Amino acid sequence: MRNELRIQLEESTTLFGAKEQDIAKLRVAIPALRLEMRRLDQQLKQQYVGAQEHWFSDVERAIEAALTGIGGLVQKSEVYTKIKSCLALSKVFKKNVTLFTAKLSI
């Protein structure tokens, strides 16, 4: 029985020594891991802020493209309306010139 107790004591001492070594390694690694966690936290915060500022869904992109297209069509429509107005004014001007010259020749 003494042999068994001695063997158990040796095993326990060996296991305890291994656990102490593991604990010592972890104590050394903890500061470096904390620094790495802080660095990753900062990096993720920056990515999150960037994503918030510049994030567009596919639907938003499609809406933006449609609005741009509509804006172009509105602009073309305005130009077309102005051209029509100019042509109408030109016809009126020509008619007035014709009438004026007709009155002068009488």
C-alpha positions as CSV (number, residue, x, y, z in Angstrom):
1,M,0.0,0.0,0.0
2,R,2.9,2.3,0.7
3,N,4.2,1.7,-2.8
4,E,0.8,2.6,-4.3
5,L,0.7,5.8,-2.3
6,R,4.3,6.6,-3.3
7,I,3.5,6.0,-6.9
8,Q,0.3,8.2,-6.7
9,L,2.4,10.9,-4.9
10,E,5.0,10.8,-7.7
11,E,2.3,10.9,-10.4
12,S,0.6,13.7,-8.6
13,T,3.9,15.6,-8.3
14,T,4.6,15.1,-12.0
15,L,1.1,16.2,-13.0
16,F,1.4,19.2,-10.7
17,G,4.7,20.1,-12.2
18,A,3.3,19.9,-15.7
19,K,0.3,22.1,-14.7
20,E,2.7,24.6,-13.1
21,Q,4.7,24.8,-16.4
22,D,1.4,25.2,-18.4
23,I,0.4,28.0,-16.0
24,A,3.8,29.7,-16.3
25,K,3.5,29.6,-20.2
26,L,0.1,31.0,-20.0
27,R,1.2,33.8,-17.7
28,V,3.9,34.7,-20.2
29,A,1.5,34.5,-23.2
30,I,-1.4,36.5,-21.6
31,P,0.1,40.1,-22.2
32,A,0.9,39.4,-25.8
33,L,-2.6,37.9,-26.3
34,R,-4.2,41.0,-24.7
35,L,-2.2,43.3,-27.0
36,E,-3.3,41.2,-30.0
37,M,-6.9,41.3,-28.9
38,R,-6.8,45.1,-28.5
39,R,-5.2,45.4,-32.0
40,L,-7.9,43.2,-33.5
41,D,-10.6,45.1,-31.6
42,Q,-9.3,48.4,-33.1
43,Q,-9.1,47.0,-36.5
44,L,-12.7,45.6,-36.4
45,K,-13.9,49.0,-35.1
46,Q,-12.3,50.8,-38.0
47,Q,-13.7,48.3,-40.5
48,Y,-17.2,48.7,-38.9
49,V,-17.0,52.5,-39.1
50,G,-15.8,52.3,-42.7
51,A,-18.6,49.9,-43.5
52,Q,-21.2,52.2,-42.0
53,E,-20.0,55.2,-43.9
54,H,-19.7,53.5,-47.3
55,W,-22.2,50.6,-47.2
56,F,-24.8,50.3,-50.0
57,S,-27.0,47.4,-50.7
58,D,-27.6,46.1,-54.2
59,V,-31.1,47.6,-54.0
60,E,-29.7,51.0,-53.1
61,R,-27.2,50.8,-55.9
62,A,-30.0,49.9,-58.4
63,I,-32.1,52.8,-57.1
64,E,-29.2,55.2,-57.4
65,A,-28.6,54.1,-61.0
66,A,-32.3,54.5,-61.8
67,L,-32.4,58.0,-60.3
68,T,-29.3,58.9,-62.3
69,G,-31.0,57.6,-65.5
70,I,-34.2,59.5,-64.7
71,G,-32.2,62.6,-64.1
72,G,-30.6,62.2,-67.5
73,L,-34.0,61.8,-69.1
74,V,-35.4,64.8,-67.3
75,Q,-32.5,66.9,-68.5
76,K,-33.0,65.7,-72.1
77,S,-36.7,66.4,-71.8
78,E,-35.9,70.0,-70.6
79,V,-33.5,70.5,-73.5
80,Y,-36.1,69.2,-76.0
81,T,-38.8,71.5,-74.5
82,K,-36.4,74.5,-74.8
83,I,-35.7,73.5,-78.5
84,K,-39.4,73.3,-79.2
85,S,-39.9,76.7,-77.5
86,C,-37.1,78.2,-79.6
87,L,-38.5,76.8,-82.8
88,A,-42.0,78.2,-81.9
89,L,-40.5,81.6,-81.1
90,S,-38.5,81.5,-84.4
91,K,-41.7,80.8,-86.3
92,V,-43.5,83.7,-84.5
93,F,-40.5,86.0,-85.2
94,K,-40.5,85.1,-88.9
95,K,-44.2,85.7,-89.1
96,N,-43.8,89.1,-87.4
97,V,-41.0,90.0,-89.7
98,T,-43.1,89.0,-92.7
99,L,-46.0,91.1,-91.4
100,F,-43.8,94.0,-90.7
101,T,-42.2,93.9,-94.1
102,A,-45.6,93.6,-95.7
103,K,-46.8,96.7,-93.8
104,L,-43.7,98.6,-94.9
105,S,-44.3,97.8,-98.5
106,I,-47.8,99.1,-98.5
